[in-house]
């Protein structure tokens, strides 16, 4: 029954993802692109950079539609559906077969956050969400690298507390509820950030 309910939920989520994706495709980026471009060209950043940044932000608030929100929600909904669908095969998933593999997975998890944040910043730059005069990309990269270091430290602390005997090469349903709860809370913590 559980698997059937999850599959129905996944079907609904996939439908929602495609609907939101369709909305993202048909929605224009700006409410009035001609007025936006004209106002954007009239901003002179070299006289007062702070004032120019404020004007750009107001311009974005005034003219930017929900196009990218629809697209982002579509991708997120589709990802949730895939994860839920994978959860129906929960009993087949096994823990790593060695402690080295466990450490490697933890390290790669932190690196994946770095890559995802860099990709997100690059995507926002490509979408025109930063003004052409801003050094926002450089500041974002410094912030992302700092965040990646914090995540790696968190993962190392996590591994320190898991130095007690850990069930290697076991199906996840055989791991104790306490360990499953610990892993779930950590995944939630990392996903939150």
ZAVOKE-821864 format. One line per 3 residues: their letters; for each residue y, z, x of C-alpha. Coordinates in steps of 0.1 Angstrom, whole numbers. Each point is the difference from the previous one (the first is absolute). Layout:
BEGIN
a> Y Z X  ...
// end
This chain:
BEGIN
xxx> 0 0 0  24 9 29  -5 -34 16
xxx> 5 -18 -32  33 19 -7  12 -7 35
xxx> -7 -37 -3  19 -2 -33  29 19 15
xxx> -1 -24 30  0 -30 -24  31 14 -17
xxx> 17 7 34  -8 -36 12  15 -14 -31
xxx> 31 21 5  2 -11 36  0 -36 -9
xxx> 25 5 -28  24 19 23  -6 -28 26
xxx> 9 -26 -25  32 19 -9  8 1 36
xxx> -4 -37 4  21 -10 -31  28 26 5
xxx> 29 -13 22  10 20 30  36 4 -12
xxx> 16 2 -34  25 -26 11  -8 -14 35
xxx> 32 -21 3  23 31 -6  -22 21 23
xxx> 2 -25 29  37 -4 -5  6 38 1
xxx> -24 4 29  19 -26 21  33 18 -8
xxx> -12 32 17  14 2 35  -20 26 19
xxx> 20 -1 33  31 16 -14  -17 32 -14
xxx> -38 1 3  -4 31 -23  21 -16 -27
xxx> -20 -33 3  -33 19 -3  13 17 -32
xxx> 11 -33 -14  -34 -16 8  -18 29 -17
xxx> 21 -3 -31  -5 -37 0  -38 5 1
xxx> 2 25 -29  20 -23 -21  -18 -33 5
xxx> -36 7 12  -26 -2 -28  -34 18 -2
xxx> -18 -30 15  -13 18 31  -8 31 -20
xxx> -23 -20 -22  -16 -17 30  -5 34 18
xxx> -14 17 -31  -24 -30 -4  -14 4 35
xxx> -3 37 -4  -17 -2 -33  -25 -26 13
xxx> -7 23 30  -7 30 -22  -24 -21 -21
xxx> -19 -11 31  -2 36 13  -12 12 -34
xxx> -26 -28 -1  -11 10 35  -4 36 -13
xxx> -27 -11 -23  -21 -6 31  8 35 13
xxx> -35 11 5  -6 -28 25  30 9 23
xxx> -10 20 31  19 22 23  4 -13 36
xxx> -31 0 21  16 18 30  30 22 8
xxx> 15 -27 21  0 -24 -29  16 27 -22
xxx> 28 5 26  4 -38 3  3 -4 -37
xxx> 27 28 -1  19 -17 28  -2 -34 -16
xxx> 12 15 -33  32 12 17  5 -34 17
xxx> -5 -17 -34  30 20 -13  21 -13 28
xxx> -10 -36 -7  6 4 -37  34 15 5
xxx> 10 -27 24  -12 -26 -25  19 16 -28
xxx> 32 1 20  -5 -37 10  -7 -9 -37
xxx> 32 18 -11  20 -19 27  -15 -33 -11
xxx> 9 8 -37  36 4 10  2 37 -7
xxx> 18 6 33  34 -15 8  0 -25 28
xxx> 23 22 21  -21 31 -2  -21 14 28
xxx> -22 15 -27  -32 -15 14  4 17 33
xxx> 7 34 -16  -30 -5 -23  -23 -8 29
xxx> 11 32 18  -6 20 -32  -34 -16 -5
xxx> -12 8 35  11 36 -4  -18 2 -33
xxx> -32 -15 16  2 27 27  1 27 -27
xxx> -29 -16 -18  -20 -1 32  8 36 6
xxx> -11 9 -35  -33 -19 5  -6 18 33
xxx> 5 33 -17  -24 -11 -28  -26 -8 26
xxx> 5 34 17  -8 18 -32  -30 -22 -6
xxx> -16 9 33  -25 21 -18  -33 -18 -7
xxx> 7 -31 -20  -26 -20 -18  -3 -33 18
xxx> -15 -31 -16  -4 17 -34  9 -15 -34
xxx> 32 15 -14  -18 14 -30  -21 22 24
xxx> 31 15 16  11 33 -14  26 2 -27
xxx> 23 19 24  -2 -28 25  5 -26 -27
xxx> 31 19 -12  13 3 35  -3 -38 6
xxx> 15 -7 -34  30 23 6  6 -16 34
xxx> -2 -35 -14  25 10 -27  23 15 26
xxx> 0 -31 21  4 -23 -30  30 21 -11
x> 18 -8 32
// end
